[in-house]
Structures are given as structure tokens and as C-alpha cells.
């Protein structure tokens, strides 16, 4: 889907840059209505198109995937997707209250609001949602377009018309190269300015749109499939094919996907799928709220699991009341269903999912991860150059066995990956979903000191995650509930975050403390009632696809920024009125942080050194002593846990199981005495504190806090910058980083009661404070506050860094120096090798964790190996020469490297199969069978355009907006620069509906 209407501003003269777009009421409504239509078509049981295997009313993260292009921090795409998700999965008013074991009743939050896990895709770490940004080759092609004979001819043929537009654009430039900006400006005025609409003839509006469509189609599509102008569609295709491959796996519950991006990939996809051959009216900018639906279909009586067909449907925003089927791949009207084998054969070769390929095609060696790819290429070329020049001496092999091993490993890994990719493409193997883990959140402060900024770290749930299979851990603490399916194990496969009220109430408390103007602790520079993404940052650990951290953060955000019931309806230029969606619901941009691409929210997962440390703990004398002293008590717990293991090594699982039952099971609560429950928690606290903290600050057990510290200090640096509007941060993760942070900040020195598992909705608040009469810009202090969930009615201030009670405010320089961080506030460099307390470098993390394959460590480790090899080639005093022959030939080294790489690759695939991330699949059978009526639709992937301007240069190459439906305030009468785009309506003429829709089922 494409996002709805957005609003921005144009503050810079002679520039079209607009960096503060926000979704408007109309944009919210467009997106919400699109979602409601999708709900009625694909989820409603009475619909002939309903996907029979998905829940009709309840959102399930295993059945539906929802993703939004984060657009370099601009929130309107995420907000549009959130609005559409509300339309697909509206509040469940039938959801009943829950009575807890203590007799308390919990009412569904916001009348049954459903928390949909909208994954935000950062274009800096993923290419598939946005293949154009920073693509140098595309920029060169775009620049060349202006000298193309066809472009020049169109410009000359319309020169008189373009000149006549000057009166409508306030004297701004009207060259053909500015046509997208002209269209944006005129269309916005036409929608929102009644006087302008009366002056502008309809024919002029239509001609401007025609020229803008021609220009955009020429820039972002090419009949040559491999042309760089199709790159937006090529990168998106890879994700679509991957997801549809999962749809075709009967064992995979995933059957629906919703993706929100800009309009650009739509143009390229129209070309790659050859939809426009018989429908050239689609060549151009799609409307706001437009959407593509790719349906995976099969005969209702089909007995072959993979006898699938693909159908392409498109809805051009509000111009179309419903989706319309279009033929693709050059088929004529009426032939809508393409056998999946034909579909993959036709478009598969153009799908681009490899970063290295993208970097090469786009000629980029700096951005979006291309620096690492370029470094790896340069190192390999350096080695090849040394060999070719003959500078390696000594009568032995000119290429060392180690270099041969690296080369052999690279070749073997490439072959292995190609084999796996071919098996996936052929349907022999397929990707499955992954299970995930948990989350947390926090914040606080005390006296009448002026607060400049607050960063909140909140625990929202989840289990220990430093191994992806969770080592059998069932959950965090109280408020995650699930079904334990194996009576002999603690493994829990369907965690359900239940008490969203806890985190909502935390958010409401934060609102009253830091935003409410009557509060003595309010942050004066932030809007007290309206969410502003420039003032507040909200992030959630994605937790390897576990949704409850994201859901908890969303619930807390609703408490901080509740629905604004005072939001007024908006009247458009045509007299139409747009009302706020869901009574003024505020769309908060919750950035989901994928642990595969970012370390800071989760430093423990896949940390091999931490796993080793945990195993060593079980033989530690203190551990053995505690286990021995409590052996009788532990044995007595067997009756409470259904005969499961009660060894001290399982104490966290014992605590999780009993805590859940103690909260939700009345009979269990009556059976277990409070002292028993208290002792179990005491032992669990001891165990967890030993696993995830150490008085040695650089110890690997502190890594959960070390990685989080890097992000916290970066954000606090921004808070301290008076020119930066950012003053509030909210982060949701698991409880593990809390434990390490307590240790790193030395909070527990005088408060040992904090040594252990923090409660759900527990929160740390780090406040940047400044005395009311301070005259120095950097005269800042840091205060640490903590609220242990519902155990504390309010935040409590604690001393840190070894200070005594009462000495709560730490000068910011002391704070940064103590944590070994160099910044503009602390000028002296620190020795990160001896004091790596704040850890942000991937290579350092890989080294500390002894990981050479996960979370990007494979490339980092390979680079390290190559650098070491090059350094080893140079003998002292003779750079570039090798003084002794290699005892092992490079051929032998290559064979050994290849064998090792293949063993690792095989082990990885076996591991993926064993963990359920991948699965074997039956071969596809396409016998040429054809069908039309009574089709069963197995799944649907929705690609909806949500807005945005061309982004292949981060400054937008002068483009002010997408197409029509953006609105903004033009502050300089001589330029088109707009800083507050408001996307609202579209006016592309409707097309006649295509016929040929057979009766079908999804």
C-alpha cells in the first residue's frame, strides 16, 4: 500500500526539500478505509474471498505480517500502515474482562484495541522496501534523462503550456524538469484552497498530471528488466517472492502480508510484471491509499499442495471502490491467473535481495552497508594484486594456505548459498516463521530542577534470549501468559502478553509527570498533548519476531499520547469534511529494532561467550552452595510444577511457571503459600543476577547493558543539544539489559534489593537536569529513577556510580567519563579496549561474543581474517614480502577452507530446519490445469502505496512530494520548497472496471 495524504512545509528558498511530512486526517481515513476493505474481502467469513485459515477478527502475528518502510525517520508510512491495520483488525468489542487469581478484574484496553506488530524497516539496514535511495547509478540515469531526445521533445512541445503555469505557482520555475513539483503544488492548492480551485481550469490540472506521470514513469521504469530504473521493484520483488513462498507452504501459518512504501516501487513493479502492456493508463504516479494485492490461489477441489496460481489486483486509492484484476506477464484481459511456476520463472531472475549486488549495481561503496561490502572487495583485490605482481617471495607458495582457505571458503559459501536459494526457488525448501522473546520500558525524576530531556527504558516482557531457542525458558515474569504444551518441559510456544493495562498505566504516569504542564517535572520544550516525532523517539526490540514487546510499547505510547478528542474535522476545498480516525487516535511512530541488524536493544542473543559463561556458572562454588542449601526446598516444588524439573539450573523456569499460575489460577494461588512463592523468586533473582551482571564492568555478563548504553548515551547527547528538538525517548526491551545497567551504573551498591528480575512495566528513567538559574549550556546533571512495575506507585530516585542516598544528581561529564564514552561533551578520548562499557561496534561485539556467523559477524569476521592475513604477509622491514615459504599449499588451504565452509553452511541449514526456520517442501506440480470459478485463495500479499517522495538521493533530488494529495505551507513565494506536506486527495481519473472476476475464495 501507498501511504495516505501527508503534510509538510517548505522553509528553504530555492529548494524543494521537505523533511517533516506528517499524516493528515484524510491520510488516516484513506488508509483506515483501505484496511476495512481488505478485512471485508479477505477475513470476513461471509466473503467469497475469505482466507479460510486465518482468524476472521483477531490479529495473529503468526498468520499475518505487517511491515512499513521507515523512510529515513519519516513516520507517515508507518502511521498509514498502522491506520490500515486498525481497519483490518478493528477493536474487538467482544473481548471480555479477565478476573485474576487475587479477584482483581482487568478490562480490555481501549475497548478491545488490537495491538498489531507493525515492523518498521530501516532503509539503512535493509534494501527491499526502498531500492532507490543512495543508488548512484540511478542518479546518473535520472540526470541523463533531462538530455534524452524524447524528454527534450516533450519539454519543447509543452513549453508554452508550462510557461502559462507561472501564474498558478506564484512565479516559481515551470521548466519540465520541475514538473513533479509543479504538479505537487497545484494539486495541493486544488484540494485545499477553494479560491484556487475556482481559478484553475480542470483541463490544466489534468495536463499537469499527465506530464508528471510521463516524467515519473520514465525515471522509475524501463522495458529492459535489468535496467537500474527498475531497481525499486527488483528489491521489493525479492521480499514478495520470499513471503509468497511461505504462503505456499501448508505447514506455515503465514497467509497474509501488508507492506507500506512510497509510490516508486509500484511503478517499477507495474513494469516488471508487465501489467501496463494492455493497460497503459497505469503508467504513472499511483494515488494515496493505492494498493496492489497479489493473491495466491488454488482450485477449491485441488489435491496437489502446490498447484498454485497468482492473480494481480490493483486499487488506485479512492478512485476505485474495489480492487480490479489486471492481466500480467503480457497476458491479455481475461487471463488473470498465472501458474506459480510461470510467475517465478518470469520475474525471479530480476529479484534482488543481496546487498553486495545492490551496492555493485548502484555503484555505492559508502551507504547502507556498502562500506563493509566494499572493504571486503578491496581486501580481496589487494591479495590478488600481491599475487599478480609477484611481490611474495621465499620459494614457497605466493598465496598462503590461509588465503587459500579464505578463498576456498568464499567459493564454497557462495555455492552453498546458491544451492539453498535454488532449492527455495524450486519449492524444495521454504522459510518458516521464527519464535521470539520479550520486552521492557522505563523513566523518572524528583525535585523542581528544570528537566531538559528524559530517556525511559521499560521492561515489557519476554524470556532470556541469548540463545534463539530460549534454552527452554518460558517467559519473563508475571504478565506474559501462554500454554505449556509439553508436560515434561517448560517450553512455551504461544506467549500472550495480557495485561496491557500495566504498560498503558505506565505511559499515563509518564504523561502526567513529563508532559502535563501543571507538573513540576514537565519538559517545557515538548508539546504536552500532541505526539511530535521530532521531539520524542519510541523504539521497541523486535525480539526475533516476538510481538509482545512492540505491543507493550504501543500500549504505553497510548498512555503517553492518548486519543486527542479535541482534534477537529478538516474541511477540504471541495466542501468535503474529514473526521479524525478512532476519535482522535494518535499515530505514534514505534520503531521496531530487528536484532539481526542492530545490537543495542539486545546484546545477549547469539553471544557465544555469554553462553559459555552461563554454563560455567553451574559449576561455580557459589552456585553449587546455593543449590545444595536449597535442595530440599527445590524438591518440594515438584508438586507445584506438574512433575517438571526443579533443579536449581531450572529455577527461572520454575519461577515463571509458578508466577503465572499464582496470578491467573485461583486454585493454585490458594494452594501455594506466600513464603514459598517469595523463596522461589529470591532464588530466581540470585540466579539471573549471576547470569547477567558482574562487578567487573567489562565482563561478558554485562553485555546486555553495554550495548544498550551506547544508544542511551547517544540519545542523551542529543537531549543536551539545545538546537536538537529531541527531548524524550522511550525504549522497550526485555528485563536482561536492566540487570546489566543496574550493575554498570552501580545502582545496587547501596540498594541490593534491585539485584534480580524486574517486574513487568518496570521502568528506568534517566533524566537530564539543569538548575533553574544555570547559565552554562552544558551545566547538566543526570538522575537515575526506577519504578518496579505495579509494586511502586511512582518512580523512585536512586543514587548511582557509588554515591550515597541523597546524592542523586551526577554531573553529565562525570557520568560520561565513568562509562567510557567520548562525545562532544567529553573531549578526552577513552581506551575502549580496556574499558568497553558502552558497546556499539559490531566487530567488537563479534569478538567479545566469539561469534563468526550471526547478526552480521560473518562478514566482520571475514574482513578481520583478511586484514590479519595481509598484515602477516609483510616481514619486518620488508613490507609486502613473505620471508618464509608456506608449509601448507594454498590449494590444500582452499580445500580445507571449502570443507569447513560447507560444513558450517550445512550445519546452518540443518539448524534452520531443526528450529523450524526453514522446512523441506514437496516439489511444485504445475500440470497446466486451468481453472476459473470456485477458486480457493490460499493467501494474499498486499503492497500498498503510502506516500513519500523519490528518495534515491537522501536530499530528494529536489522533489517536493509524491504526487497530488500532499498539502503544505509554502513559505517562500519564489520556490516550491515545502516543509509540512499534507497528503490528502487524489484526482487521477477512474478506469472502467475489468471483467473476468471469477467466483473465488482466499
Long-range contacts (C-beta under 8 A, 24 or more apart in sequence): 1-31, 1-34, 1-80, 1-81, 1-84, 1-258, 1-259, 1-260, 1-261, 1-289, 1-290, 1-291, 1-942, 1-943, 1-944, 1-945, 1-946, 2-80, 2-260, 2-261, 2-262, 2-263, 2-266, 2-286, 2-287, 2-288, 2-289, 2-290, 2-291, 2-317, 2-944, 2-945, 2-946, 2-947, 2-962, 3-27, 3-31, 3-76, 3-77, 3-79, 3-80, 3-81, 3-260, 3-262, 3-288, 3-289, 3-944, 3-945, 3-946, 3-947, 3-948, 3-983, 4-28, 4-29, 4-30, 4-31, 4-76, 4-80, 4-83, 4-288, 4-289, 4-946, 4-947, 4-965, 4-983, 5-30, 5-288, 5-947, 5-965, 5-966, 5-967, 5-982, 5-983, 5-984, 5-985, 6-76, 6-947, 6-948, 6-961, 6-966, 6-967, 6-981, 6-982, 6-983, 7-966, 7-967, 7-968, 7-980, 7-981, 7-982, 7-983, 8-961, 8-966, 8-968, 8-978, 8-979, 8-980, 8-981, 8-982, 9-968, 9-969, 9-971, 9-978, 9-979, 9-980, 9-981, 10-960, 10-968, 10-969, 10-970, 10-971, 10-972, 10-975, 10-976, 10-977, 10-978, 10-979, 10-980, 11-971, 11-972, 11-977, 11-979, 12-972, 12-975, 12-977, 12-979, 13-972, 13-974, 13-975, 13-977, 14-974, 14-975, 14-977, 15-958, 15-975, 15-977, 16-181, 16-956, 16-958, 16-959, 16-960, 16-975, 16-976, 16-977, 16-978, 17-955, 17-956, 17-958, 17-960, 17-977, 17-979, 18-949, 18-956, 18-960, 18-961, 18-968, 18-977, 18-978, 18-979, 18-980, 18-981, 19-74, 19-979, 20-534, 20-979, 20-980, 21-74, 21-76, 21-947, 21-948, 21-961, 21-966, 21-980, 21-981, 21-983, 22-75, 22-76, 22-79, 22-533, 22-980, 22-982, 23-75, 23-76, 23-79, 23-80, 23-83, 23-587, 23-983, 24-570, 24-578, 24-967, 24-982, 24-983, 24-984, 25-567, 25-569, 25-570, 25-578, 25-579, 25-580, 25-581, 26-570, 26-572, 26-578, 26-965, 26-983, 26-984, 26-985, 27-76, 27-79, 27-80, 27-83, 27-288, 27-289, 27-947, 27-965, 27-982, 27-983, 27-984, 28-79, 28-80, 28-83, 28-580, 28-581, 28-587, 29-83, 29-578, 29-579, 29-581, 30-80, 30-288, 30-289, 30-317, 30-318, 31-79, 31-80, 31-81, 31-83, 31-84, 31-87, 31-289, 31-944, 31-946, 32-83, 32-84, 32-86, 32-87, 32-581, 32-582, 33-87, 33-289, 33-318, 34-84, 34-87, 34-289, 34-291, 34-315, 34-944, 35-83, 35-84, 35-85, 35-86, 35-87, 35-88, 36-87, 36-88, 36-90, 37-87, 37-315, 37-322, 37-323, 38-84, 38-87, 38-88, 38-258, 38-291, 38-293, 38-942, 39-87, 39-88, 39-89, 39-90, 41-323, 41-1002, 42-256, 42-937, 42-940, 42-1002, 43-88, 47-1002, 48-999, 48-1000, 48-1001, 49-937, 49-1000, 49-1001, 49-1002, 50-1001, 50-1002, 51-255, 51-256, 51-937, 51-938, 51-939, 51-940, 51-1002, 52-936, 52-1001, 52-1002, 53-253, 53-255, 53-938, 54-255, 54-256, 57-89, 57-92, 57-94, 58-89, 58-92, 58-114, 59-85, 59-88, 59-89, 59-114, 59-115, 59-116, 60-253, 61-117, 61-545, 61-547, 62-253, 62-254, 62-433, 63-253, 63-254, 63-255, 63-256, 64-254, 64-255, 64-256, 64-257, 64-258, 65-119, 65-243, 65-254, 65-256, 65-257, 65-258, 66-116, 66-117, 66-118, 66-119, 66-257, 66-258, 66-259, 67-118, 67-119, 67-120, 67-121, 67-129, 67-257, 67-258, 67-259, 67-260, 68-118, 68-119, 68-120, 68-121, 68-129, 68-259, 68-260, 68-261, 68-946, 69-121, 69-123, 69-129, 69-130, 69-260, 69-261, 69-262, 69-946, 69-948, 70-120, 70-121, 70-122, 70-123, 70-591, 71-123, 71-130, 71-262, 71-948, 71-951, 72-123, 72-124, 72-133, 72-951, 72-954, 73-533, 74-948, 75-533, 75-587, 75-589, 76-946, 76-947, 76-948, 76-983, 77-260, 77-261, 77-262, 77-946, 77-947, 77-948, 78-118, 78-120, 78-260, 78-587, 78-589, 78-590, 78-591, 79-587, 79-589, 80-260, 80-944, 80-946, 80-947, 81-118, 81-258, 81-260, 81-944, 81-946, 82-116, 82-118, 82-587, 83-581, 83-587, 84-258, 84-260, 84-944, 85-116, 85-118, 85-258, 86-114, 86-116, 86-581, 86-582, 86-585, 88-116, 88-258, 89-114, 89-116, 90-114, 98-498, 98-664, 100-663, 100-664, 101-661, 101-662, 101-663, 101-664, 101-665, 101-666, 101-668, 101-669, 102-663, 102-669, 106-498, 106-499, 106-501, 107-501, 109-500, 109-501, 109-504, 109-555, 109-558, 110-558, 113-558, 115-497, 115-500, 115-547, 115-550, 115-551, 115-554, 115-555, 117-547, 117-550, 117-551, 117-592, 118-550, 118-590, 118-592, 119-542, 119-550, 119-592, 119-594, 120-589, 120-590, 120-591, 120-592, 122-591, 122-594, 122-597, 122-598, 123-368, 123-951, 124-367, 124-368, 124-369, 125-368, 125-369, 125-594, 125-597, 125-598, 126-597, 127-235, 127-352, 127-353, 127-355, 127-358, 127-368, 128-235, 128-236, 128-238, 128-239, 128-353, 129-235, 129-236, 129-239, 129-259, 129-261, 129-265, 130-232, 130-235, 130-261, 130-262, 130-265, 130-951, 131-231, 131-232, 131-233, 131-234, 131-235, 131-236, 131-265, 131-352, 131-358, 132-220, 132-231, 132-232, 132-264, 132-950, 132-951, 132-952, 133-368, 133-951, 133-952, 133-953, 133-954, 134-362, 134-364, 134-366, 134-367, 134-368, 134-952, 134-953, 134-954, 135-228, 135-231, 135-358, 135-361, 135-362, 135-364, 135-952, 136-362, 136-363, 136-364, 137-228, 137-361, 137-362, 137-363, 138-228, 138-229, 138-231, 138-362, 138-952, 139-952, 139-953, 139-957, 141-227, 141-228, 141-229, 142-219, 142-952, 142-957, 145-218, 145-219, 146-177, 148-218, 150-218, 151-176, 151-218, 154-211, 154-214, 158-207, 158-211, 161-207, 165-204, 165-208, 168-196, 168-199, 168-200, 168-204, 169-976, 170-970, 170-973, 170-974, 171-973, 171-974, 172-973, 172-974, 172-975, 172-976, 173-976, 176-211, 176-215, 178-958, 178-976, 179-208, 179-211, 179-212, 179-215, 180-212, 180-215, 180-216, 180-950, 180-959, 180-960, 180-961, 180-963, 181-958, 181-959, 181-960, 181-961, 181-976, 182-208, 182-212, 182-976, 183-208, 183-209, 183-211, 183-212, 183-963, 183-964, 184-960, 184-961, 184-962, 184-963, 184-964, 184-966, 184-976, 184-978, 185-960, 185-970, 185-976, 185-978, 187-963, 187-964, 187-965, 187-966, 187-987, 188-961, 188-964, 188-965, 188-966, 188-967, 188-968, 188-982, 188-984, 190-573, 190-964, 190-987, 191-572, 191-573, 191-574, 191-964, 191-965, 191-967, 191-984, 191-985, 191-987, 192-572, 192-573, 192-967, 192-982, 192-984, 193-573, 194-573, 194-574, 194-575, 196-573, 197-573, 197-574, 205-987, 206-989, 209-284, 209-285, 209-963, 209-964, 209-987, 209-988, 212-284, 212-285, 212-963, 213-283, 213-284, 213-285, 214-283, 214-284, 216-263, 216-267, 216-284, 216-285, 216-963, 217-267, 217-283, 217-284, 219-950, 220-264, 220-267, 220-268, 220-950, 221-267, 221-268, 221-270, 221-271, 221-283, 222-271, 223-271, 225-271, 225-272, 225-349, 225-350, 226-350, 228-361, 228-362, 229-268, 230-268, 230-271, 230-272, 230-350, 231-268, 231-352, 231-358, 231-361, 231-362, 232-264, 232-265, 232-267, 232-268, 233-265, 233-267, 233-268, 233-269, 233-270, 233-271, 233-272, 233-350, 234-268, 234-272, 234-350, 234-351, 234-352, 235-265, 235-352, 235-353, 235-358, 236-261, 236-265, 236-268, 236-269, 236-943, 237-269, 237-272, 237-347, 237-350, 237-351, 237-352, 238-351, 238-352, 238-353, 239-353, 240-294, 240-941, 240-943, 241-344, 241-347, 241-348, 241-351, 242-353, 242-431, 243-941, 244-294, 244-296, 244-310, 244-340, 244-939, 244-941, 245-424, 245-427, 245-430, 245-431, 246-430, 246-431, 246-432, 246-433, 247-296, 247-938, 247-939, 247-941, 248-296, 248-306, 248-308, 248-340, 248-427, 248-430, 248-921, 248-924, 248-938, 248-939, 249-430, 249-432, 249-919, 249-921, 250-305, 251-432, 251-919, 252-430, 252-432, 252-433, 252-919, 253-433, 254-433, 254-939, 255-938, 255-939, 255-940, 256-939, 256-940, 256-941, 256-942, 257-939, 257-940, 257-941, 257-942, 258-942, 258-944, 259-941, 259-942, 259-943, 259-944, 260-944, 260-945, 260-946, 261-943, 261-944, 261-945, 261-946, 261-948, 262-945, 262-946, 262-947, 262-948, 262-949, 262-950, 262-951, 262-962, 263-290, 263-945, 263-947, 263-948, 263-962, 263-963, 264-948, 264-950, 264-951, 265-943, 266-290, 266-292, 266-943, 266-945, 269-943, 272-347, 272-350, 273-312, 273-328, 273-329, 273-347, 274-328, 274-329, 274-330, 275-312, 275-314, 275-326, 275-327, 275-328, 277-330, 278-327, 278-332, 278-333, 279-326, 279-991, 281-991, 282-314, 282-326, 284-988, 285-962, 285-963, 285-964, 285-988, 286-316, 286-317, 286-945, 286-963, 286-988, 287-316, 287-317, 287-318, 287-319, 287-945, 287-963, 287-964, 287-965, 287-986, 287-988, 288-317, 288-945, 288-946, 288-947, 288-962, 288-963, 288-964, 288-965, 288-983, 288-984, 288-985, 288-986, 289-317, 289-318, 289-944, 289-945, 289-946, 289-986, 290-314, 290-315, 290-316, 290-317, 290-944, 290-945, 291-315, 291-323, 291-942, 291-943, 291-944, 291-945, 292-942, 292-943, 292-944, 293-323, 293-940, 293-941, 293-942, 293-943, 294-940, 294-941, 294-942, 294-943, 295-937, 295-939, 295-940, 295-1000, 295-1002, 296-340, 296-937, 296-938, 296-939, 296-940, 296-941, 297-337, 297-935, 297-936, 297-937, 297-938, 297-1000, 297-1002, 298-935, 298-936, 298-937, 298-938, 299-929, 299-931, 299-934, 299-935, 299-936, 300-934, 300-935, 300-936, 300-1001, 301-934, 302-936, 304-925, 304-927, 305-922, 306-340, 306-427, 306-921, 306-922, 306-923, 306-924, 306-925, 306-926, 307-924, 307-925, 307-926, 307-927, 307-929, 308-339, 308-340, 308-924, 308-938, 309-337, 309-338, 309-339, 309-340, 309-931, 309-935, 310-337, 310-338, 310-339, 310-340, 310-343, 311-336, 311-337, 311-338, 312-336, 316-986, 316-988, 316-990, 316-991, 317-986, 317-988, 318-985, 318-986, 319-986, 319-988, 319-989, 319-990, 319-991, 320-990, 320-991, 320-993, 322-993, 324-991, 324-993, 324-994, 325-994, 325-996, 325-997, 326-994, 333-994, 333-995, 333-996, 334-995, 334-996, 336-996, 336-997, 337-930, 337-931, 337-932, 337-935, 339-926, 339-928, 340-924, 340-926, 341-924, 341-926, 342-926, 344-425, 348-425, 372-859, 372-860, 372-863, 373-859, 375-863, 376-859, 376-862, 376-863, 376-866, 379-863, 379-866, 379-867, 379-870, 380-410, 380-866, 382-870, 383-866, 383-869, 383-870, 386-870, 386-873, 386-880, 391-880, 391-881, 392-873, 392-880, 392-881, 392-882, 393-881, 393-882, 393-883, 394-881, 394-882, 394-883, 394-884, 394-885, 395-885, 396-882, 396-884, 396-885, 396-886, 396-887, 397-885, 397-886, 397-889, 397-890, 398-882, 399-890, 400-869, 400-872, 400-873, 400-882, 400-886, 400-890, 400-893, 401-886, 401-887, 401-888, 401-889, 401-890, 401-892, 401-893, 401-896, 402-865, 402-869, 402-872, 402-893, 403-869, 403-890, 403-893, 404-889, 404-890, 404-891, 404-892, 404-893, 404-894, 404-897, 405-893, 405-894, 405-896, 405-897, 405-900, 406-862, 406-865, 406-866, 406-869, 406-897, 407-890, 407-894, 407-897, 408-893, 408-894, 408-895, 408-896, 408-897, 408-898, 408-901, 409-897, 409-898, 409-900, 409-901, 410-862, 410-901, 411-894, 411-898, 412-897, 412-898, 412-899, 412-901, 412-902, 412-905, 413-901, 413-904, 413-905, 416-901, 416-902, 416-905, 416-906, 417-905, 420-905, 420-909, 426-923, 426-924, 427-921, 427-922, 427-923, 427-924, 428-920, 428-921, 428-923, 429-918, 429-919, 429-920, 429-921, 430-918, 430-919, 430-921, 431-917, 431-918, 432-916, 432-917, 432-918, 432-919, 433-545, 433-916, 433-917, 434-468, 434-544, 434-545, 434-915, 434-916, 434-917, 435-469, 435-470, 435-493, 435-544, 435-545, 435-546, 435-916, 436-462, 436-465, 436-542, 436-543, 436-544, 436-545, 436-546, 436-547, 437-462, 437-463, 437-464, 437-465, 437-470, 437-543, 437-544, 437-546, 437-734, 438-462, 438-463, 438-465, 438-475, 438-476, 438-480, 438-495, 438-543, 438-546, 438-548, 438-549, 438-734, 438-735, 439-540, 439-541, 439-543, 439-546, 439-548, 439-549, 439-550, 439-552, 439-553, 439-732, 439-733, 439-734, 440-549, 440-732, 440-733, 440-734, 440-735, 440-737, 440-738, 440-758, 440-762, 440-763, 441-503, 441-506, 441-552, 441-553, 441-556, 441-730, 441-731, 441-732, 441-733, 441-761, 441-763, 442-731, 442-738, 442-762, 442-763, 442-764, 442-765, 442-786, 442-787, 443-510, 443-514, 443-730, 443-763, 443-764, 443-765, 443-766, 443-767, 443-785, 443-787, 443-795, 444-513, 444-763, 444-764, 444-765, 444-767, 444-783, 444-784, 444-785, 444-786, 444-787, 444-795, 444-796, 444-797, 445-513, 445-521, 445-765, 445-767, 445-769, 445-783, 445-785, 445-795, 445-797, 446-521, 446-783, 446-785, 446-797, 446-808, 447-520, 448-520, 448-772, 449-769, 449-770, 449-771, 449-772, 449-781, 449-809, 450-524, 450-769, 450-770, 450-771, 450-772, 450-774, 451-514, 451-521, 451-522, 451-523, 451-767, 451-768, 451-769, 451-770, 452-523, 452-525, 452-719, 452-720, 452-727, 452-768, 452-769, 452-770, 452-780, 453-523, 453-716, 453-718, 453-719, 453-720, 453-726, 453-727, 453-728, 453-729, 453-767, 453-768, 454-514, 454-523, 454-719, 454-727, 454-728, 454-729, 454-765, 454-766, 454-767, 454-768, 455-712, 455-715, 455-716, 455-719, 455-728, 455-729, 455-730, 455-731, 455-765, 455-766, 456-510, 456-728, 456-729, 456-730, 456-731, 456-763, 456-764, 456-765, 456-766, 457-708, 457-712, 457-731, 457-733, 457-737, 457-738, 457-741, 457-763, 457-764, 457-765, 457-766, 458-503, 458-506, 458-552, 458-553, 458-556, 458-730, 458-731, 458-732, 458-733, 458-761, 458-762, 458-763, 458-764, 459-732, 459-733, 459-734, 459-735, 459-738, 459-758, 459-759, 459-760, 459-761, 459-762, 459-763, 459-789, 460-497, 460-503, 460-540, 460-548, 460-549, 460-551, 460-552, 460-553, 460-556, 460-732, 460-733, 460-734, 460-760, 460-761, 461-495, 461-497, 461-548, 461-549, 461-552, 461-734, 461-760, 462-495, 462-541, 462-543, 462-546, 462-548, 462-549, 462-733, 462-734, 462-735, 463-495, 463-656, 463-734, 464-604, 464-652, 464-688, 464-691, 464-692, 464-734, 464-736, 465-543, 465-544, 465-602, 465-604, 465-605, 465-734, 465-736, 466-604, 466-605, 466-606, 466-607, 466-610, 466-611, 466-614, 466-736, 467-605, 467-606, 467-611, 468-544, 468-605, 468-606, 468-915, 469-915, 472-650, 472-653, 473-652, 473-653, 473-656, 474-653, 474-656, 474-657, 474-660, 475-656, 475-660, 476-656, 476-734, 476-735, 476-757, 476-760, 477-656, 477-659, 477-735, 477-757, 477-758, 477-759, 477-760, 478-659, 478-660, 478-663, 478-759, 478-760, 479-663, 479-760, 479-761, 480-548, 480-660, 480-760, 481-660, 481-664, 482-660, 484-657, 487-642, 487-643, 487-644, 488-643, 488-644, 489-644, 490-644, 490-650, 490-653, 490-654, 490-656, 490-657, 495-546, 495-548, 496-548, 497-547, 497-548, 497-551, 497-552, 499-760, 500-551, 500-552, 500-555, 501-555, 502-760, 502-761, 502-789, 502-790, 503-552, 503-553, 503-555, 503-556, 503-559, 503-760, 503-761, 504-555, 504-556, 504-558, 504-559, 505-559, 505-761, 505-790, 506-556, 506-559, 506-761, 506-763, 506-787, 507-555, 507-556, 507-557, 507-558, 507-559, 507-560, 508-559, 508-560, 508-562, 509-559, 509-787, 509-794, 509-795, 510-556, 510-559, 510-560, 510-730, 510-765, 511-559, 511-560, 511-561, 511-562, 513-795, 514-728, 515-560, 523-727, 523-728, 525-725, 525-727, 526-727, 526-728, 529-561, 529-564, 530-561, 530-564, 530-586, 531-557, 531-560, 531-561, 531-586, 531-587, 531-588, 532-725, 533-589, 534-725, 534-726, 535-725, 535-726, 535-727, 535-728, 536-726, 536-727, 536-728, 536-729, 536-730, 537-591, 537-715, 537-726, 537-728, 537-729, 537-730, 538-588, 538-589, 538-590, 538-591, 538-729, 538-730, 538-731, 539-590, 539-591, 539-592, 539-593, 539-601, 539-729, 539-730, 539-731, 539-732, 540-590, 540-591, 540-592, 540-593, 540-601, 540-731, 540-732, 540-733, 541-593, 541-595, 541-601, 541-602, 541-732, 541-733, 541-734, 542-592, 542-593, 542-594, 542-595, 543-595, 543-602, 543-734, 544-595, 544-596, 544-605, 549-732, 549-733, 549-734, 550-590, 550-592, 550-732, 552-732, 552-761, 553-590, 553-730, 553-732, 554-588, 554-590, 556-730, 556-732, 557-588, 557-590, 557-730, 558-586, 558-588, 560-588, 560-730, 561-586, 561-588, 562-586, 572-984, 572-985, 574-985, 578-984, 595-855, 596-855, 596-856, 597-855, 597-856, 599-707, 599-839, 599-840, 599-842, 599-845, 599-855, 600-707, 600-708, 600-710, 600-711, 600-840, 601-707, 601-708, 601-711, 601-731, 601-733, 601-737, 602-704, 602-707, 602-733, 602-734, 602-737, 603-703, 603-704, 603-705, 603-706, 603-707, 603-708, 603-737, 603-839, 603-845, 604-692, 604-703, 604-704, 604-736, 605-855, 606-849, 606-851, 606-854, 606-855, 607-700, 607-703, 607-845, 607-848, 607-849, 607-851, 608-849, 608-850, 608-851, 609-700, 609-848, 609-849, 609-850, 610-700, 610-701, 610-703, 610-849, 612-850, 613-691, 613-699, 613-700, 613-701, 614-691, 617-690, 617-691, 618-649, 620-690, 622-690, 623-648, 623-690, 626-683, 626-686, 630-679, 630-683, 633-679, 634-683, 637-676, 637-680, 640-668, 640-671, 640-672, 640-676, 648-683, 648-687, 651-680, 651-683, 651-684, 651-687, 652-684, 652-687, 652-688, 654-680, 654-684, 655-680, 655-681, 655-683, 655-684, 655-757, 681-756, 681-757, 682-756, 684-756, 684-757, 685-755, 685-756, 685-757, 686-755, 686-756, 688-739, 688-756, 688-757, 689-739, 689-755, 689-756, 692-736, 692-739, 692-740, 693-739, 693-740, 693-742, 693-743, 693-755, 694-743, 695-743, 697-743, 697-744, 697-835, 697-837, 698-834, 698-835, 698-836, 698-837, 700-848, 700-849, 701-740, 702-740, 702-743, 702-744, 702-837, 703-740, 703-839, 703-845, 703-848, 703-849, 704-736, 704-737, 704-739, 704-740, 705-737, 705-738, 705-739, 705-740, 705-741, 705-742, 705-743, 705-744, 706-740, 706-744, 706-836, 706-837, 706-838, 706-839, 707-737, 707-839, 707-840, 707-845, 708-733, 708-737, 708-740, 708-741, 709-741, 709-744, 709-819, 709-821, 709-837, 709-838, 709-839, 710-821, 710-838, 710-839, 710-840, 711-840, 712-766, 713-816, 713-819, 713-821, 713-823, 713-838, 714-840, 716-766, 716-768, 716-782, 716-812, 717-823, 717-824, 717-825, 719-768, 720-768, 720-778, 720-780, 720-812, 720-825, 722-777, 735-762, 738-762, 738-764, 744-819, 744-837, 745-784, 745-800, 745-801, 746-800, 746-801, 746-802, 747-784, 747-786, 747-798, 747-799, 747-800, 749-802, 750-799, 750-804, 750-805, 751-798, 754-786, 754-798, 758-788, 758-789, 759-788, 759-789, 759-790, 759-791, 760-789, 761-787, 761-789, 761-790, 762-786, 762-787, 762-788, 762-789, 763-787, 763-795, 765-795, 768-812, 769-809, 778-812, 778-813, 778-825, 780-811, 780-812, 781-809, 781-810, 781-811, 781-812, 782-809, 782-810, 782-811, 782-812, 782-815, 783-808, 783-809, 783-810, 784-808, 853-904, 853-908, 932-998, 933-998, 933-999, 933-1000, 934-998, 934-999, 934-1000, 934-1001, 935-998, 935-999, 935-1000, 935-1001, 936-1000, 936-1001, 936-1002, 937-1000, 937-1001, 937-1002, 938-1002, 939-1002, 940-1002, 947-983, 964-988
